């Protein structure tokens, strides 16, 4: 990983982790401390904080203030964390481990994990509304985009398609739609929230949308390659593509993502980030 990208990723992770932890402390209550503990556990270090990075980096790249975008970055990470808690539940993927430690329901029980996920989702909108450096109009637009991308028209709809793909083969077109919703929608929200925080115009937002679409699909292609052989019952890109074809398609997509924002990516961090997403090994 290039040193400048590594430092930006580390900066985004540190800023988001600290700000999110401090914000979530307001939910602590002596009468039910376990809820806060489960929320804190679900958002603790361990992930790459890719979505908060995109919020902050798009804002920075388009001339905005990182501090202004930080509440949006935390909001996206709260939504992402809630989705992982719920994805791991026995009624969904039934995963006992997440990021090298017991998943939230394995550590705190199924009921408390469900509540912690619910609380994180609703906290996300309080976080977005608390962006003090942004106008009321910007906050309202940010909340609308986050809700759209997280809900039935975005990530949750994609999750439903994913569940359907465990029972019957999805067409290639429906598989792509699933991935654009389940994986790509929150990436789209992250890029657009960065644009909103920077006060970007229509041209910049169109570039961000194209970047997010291409990157989201490439992200899922790489995930499918990394999971090769472990999800034989699910429809993935490897249902339709050979590993070599999937790798070639991922390269094409990341090249197109980088090109979409090349005009604004003066230090090449986004270009390096696209390569990092494509070439990652976990």
N, C-alpha and C positions, 0 to 999 in steps of 0.2 A: 504494500500500500504506500502511495506517495506520502511524503512527510507532511505536506500542507493539508492534504485530505485527512490524514490521521489526526492532526492537531485540531482540525475543525470538528471532526466526529467526536473527539474526546471533549472538546469544549461544549458542544451541544448536549452530550450525555451528562456532563457535570452540571451545567446550568439547569437543565430540565429536571434531573434527579433531585437536586437540592430544592428547587422551587416547588416541585410537586410534593415532596415530603413535607415542606413547611406548610403548604396549602392544606394538605390532608389532615394536619394536626388539629384543625378546627373541628373535625368530626369525632375527636376522642371524647368519650364520655365514661366516667367512672362506673356507671350502671351497666354499660355493655362495651367494655374495652376490647373484647374479642373482634368486634366488627372493624374497628380501626386497625387492629393488628393484622387482620386478614387483608385489608385494603393496602396497608403498607407492605405486606409480604408480596402481594401481587404486582406492585409497582417498583419493587426494590431492584437494585442493579443486577445485571445478568444479560439483558438484551442489548442490541446495538443502538437503540434509540434512533432508528433510521427515519422515522416519520417526523419526530421533532427536529432532527437535523434538516430535513427538507423545508420545514416551516421557517426555521431561522436562516437557512442559507438562501432561500428565495428572497426573503426580506432583505438580507444583506446585499445580495447580488443586484437587487433593483433599487438600491439606495436608501433603504429603510433602516430603522434602529432595531438591533437584536432585542433590546430590552422591551421594546413595544410589542414584539412578536412573541415574547416568551410565554405569556398566558395562553395564547393559541397553541403553542408547541406543547405545553402541559396538557391542554385539553385533548389534543390528538393522542397523546400517550395514554391518557386515562381511558379513552375509548378503546385503544389497541389493547391495553391491559385487561379491561373488562372482557373483551372478545376472547382473549386467551383463556381466562378463567372459565368462561362458559364453554368454550370449545373442548376443554379438558374434562368436563363433567361426564359421569357415566352414561348419561342419556345422549351424549354427543360422541366424542372420540374416545372417551374413557381412558385418558392418558394419566398415568400415575406420576410422571416426572415432567418437569418443564425447566429448561435452562440449567440442567444438572442438579436440580433439587426437587423434592416432592412438589407436585402440583398443588394448587391452593386447596382443592377439596381433599387431597390426600393428607394435607397438613392440618386442616381446620374442619373437615367434615363437609358433606355435600350441601347441606342447608345454608351454612354460614358462607361457603364459597359463592353460592347463588346470590345471597344478599350482598356480599362484597362486590360482585360484578355489577349488580343493580346500582349500588351506591357509587361506583366509579363512573358508570355511564352518566348518571345524573350530575355528578360532580363536574364532569367535562363541560357542561353548559354553564354552570356557575363560574368555572374558570374562564371560559370565553367571555362571559359577561363582565368579568372583573378586569379586563384589559384597560387599565386606567389611561394609558397614553393614546388610545384610539378613540375616535368619535363614536357616538351612539350608532350612527349609520353603519360604520365599519364593523362594529361589534355585532349588530343585527345581521348583517350580511354573512359574517363569519359563522354565526350560530346557525343560520339557514343552511349554509353549505355543509357544515359538519353534520347536521341532522339528516340532510339528504344523502350524504355519502355513507353514513353509519347505519341507516335504517333499511326499510323494506326495498327502497329503490337503489340501495347500495350494498354494503357489506352483509347485512342480514339476508337480503334476497339471494346474494351469491352463496351464502352458507346453505340455504335451502336447496339450491341447485346442486351443491356439493353432496348433500345428503342423498338427493335423488340419484346422483351419479354412482353411489355405492350399490344401488339396487339394479340399475340398468345402464347400459352404455349411452352416454350423451353423444349427440352429434358433435362434429368439430365446431360448428357454429355456436351451439349451446355451451360447449366447453369454454370457448373463448369468452362468451358472455359471462359465464360463471366467474372466470378469472378476472375479468374487468371489474366485476362487482365485488367479489370476495376479497381480492388482493388489491386491485387497482383503485377502487373507490376511495379508500382511506389515503392512498398515495396522492390521488387527485386532490382530496381535501387539503392535505398538507401543503402541496405546492400553491394552491389557490389562497390558503390562509396566509402564507408568506407574502403573496402578491397584495392581498388586502391590507396587511399590516404596513406594507411599503407604499400604499397608495398608488399602485400600478394601474396602468390603463388597459384598454381592450387588447392592444397588440401584445403586450407582455403576458396578459392572462391567456391569450390564445396559444402563445408559445409554451406556457406552463401546462396547459391542458394537453398539448401534443406530447410534451416531455413525459407527463405523468402516464398517459396511455401506453406509450412505448415502454417506459421503464417498468410499469406494473406487469405487463405481459412477460417481459424479460425476467423479472423477478420470479414469476411463477414457473417459467420454463426451467430456470436454474434450480428452483425447489424440486420440481419433478425429477430432474436429473440426479439431484442429491438423494432423493427418496426412492430411486430406481430399485425395484425388486421388493420393496417393503409394503407397497400398497396395491397388490395385484387385483384387489376387488374394486378399485376405484378407477373411474375414467380420468386419465391425465393426458398431457400432451404426448407421452410416450405410448399411448394407445394408438396414436396416428403417425407419430414420427419416430425415426430411428434416433439413437443418441447423437449421432453425427449431424443429422438434420436439425435436431433441437438445438444443438450448440451453434450451428450456423445461423439459425433463425434468431437465437438470443443475441448473437453478435450484430446482426442486421438491426434488430430493435434498439440495442443500446447505442449503436452508431447514429440511428435516427433521433434518439432521445437527446444525445449530446449535440447534434446539429440543430435541433429545435431551439436551444438556448445559447448557442455559441456566440451570438451577438452580445449577450449580456455576461457571459462567463469569462470575464477578462483574465482571471488567474488560473483558469482551467480546472478548478475544483470539481465542478459538475461533470466534466468529461472524465476525470479520474474516478469520480463516484460511480458513474455508469459502468466503467470497467471493473470496479470493485464489486458491484452487485452481480455482474455477469460471471466473474471469475472466482467468487467466494466458494469456500469448501464446507460451509455449515450454515 
